[in-house]
């Protein structure tokens, strides 16, 4: 497998992802659009998003530039089936990781992880199927009629 051609093409993709991140700066600007009385808090929140996008784009450009530089000696090498499959598979992984960077840098992903964990614990089918442990109705957090509370903790992976 020709790793240099892989690096060159994935580097170009990385640079493009970083460039397209900058188009989102228009929507991250708190001065655009209407605001309510909570504009100060929104400005602070959105400034985190702006800097997260800028940092992510810079990381994409540096990483992509290094990958293109490594693959520069590949020239116009022929791409065979295994290189094409690797490029497609790795580009999906790369786009997912690079696309998650602004959310990670702005702190949004932590809030989403907390909300997802809370939703998953509420919608856990094991808790709903054990009414004698979760409460008379089977809903988590509801006290049973005998006054005793039993907490079910299930590790979600």
MOWO-V837636 format. One record per backbone hydrogen bond with DSSP energy under -1.0 kcal/mol. CO is the residue of the C=O (numbers start at 1). NH is the residue of the N-H. E is the energy in kcal/mol with one decimal. If there is no record, write none. Layout:
BEGIN
co = [CO;CO]
nh = [NH;NH]
e = [E;E]
END
This chain:
BEGIN
co = [1;2;3;4;5;6;7;8;9;10;11;12;13;14;15;16;17;21;22;24;29;38;39;40;41;42;43;44;45;46;47;48;49;50;51;52;53;54;55;56;57;58;59;60;61;62;63;64;65;66;67;71;72;80;81;82;83;84;85;86;87;88;89;90;91;92;93;94;95;96;100;101;102;103;103;107;108;109;110;111;112;113;114;115;116;117;118;119;124;125;130;130;131;139;144]
nh = [3;6;7;8;9;10;11;12;13;14;15;16;17;18;19;20;21;24;25;28;32;42;43;44;45;46;47;48;49;50;51;52;53;54;55;56;57;58;59;60;61;62;63;64;65;66;67;68;69;70;71;74;75;84;85;86;87;88;89;90;91;92;93;94;95;96;97;98;99;100;104;105;106;108;109;111;112;113;114;115;116;117;118;119;120;121;122;123;128;129;133;134;135;142;147]
e = [-1.1;-1.4;-2.5;-2.3;-2.3;-2.5;-2.0;-1.8;-1.9;-2.2;-2.2;-2.2;-2.4;-2.2;-2.0;-2.6;-1.3;-1.2;-1.3;-1.3;-1.2;-2.1;-2.5;-2.1;-2.5;-3.0;-2.0;-1.1;-1.2;-2.2;-2.2;-2.2;-2.1;-2.3;-2.8;-2.2;-2.4;-2.4;-2.5;-2.5;-2.4;-2.5;-2.8;-2.9;-2.6;-2.2;-2.2;-2.6;-2.5;-2.1;-1.9;-1.6;-1.2;-2.3;-2.5;-2.0;-2.6;-2.3;-2.5;-2.7;-2.0;-1.5;-1.6;-3.0;-2.6;-1.9;-2.4;-2.8;-2.1;-1.1;-2.0;-2.9;-1.9;-1.1;-1.6;-1.1;-2.1;-2.4;-2.1;-2.4;-2.6;-2.2;-2.3;-2.5;-2.6;-2.1;-1.6;-2.3;-1.4;-1.5;-1.4;-2.1;-1.7;-1.5;-1.3]
END
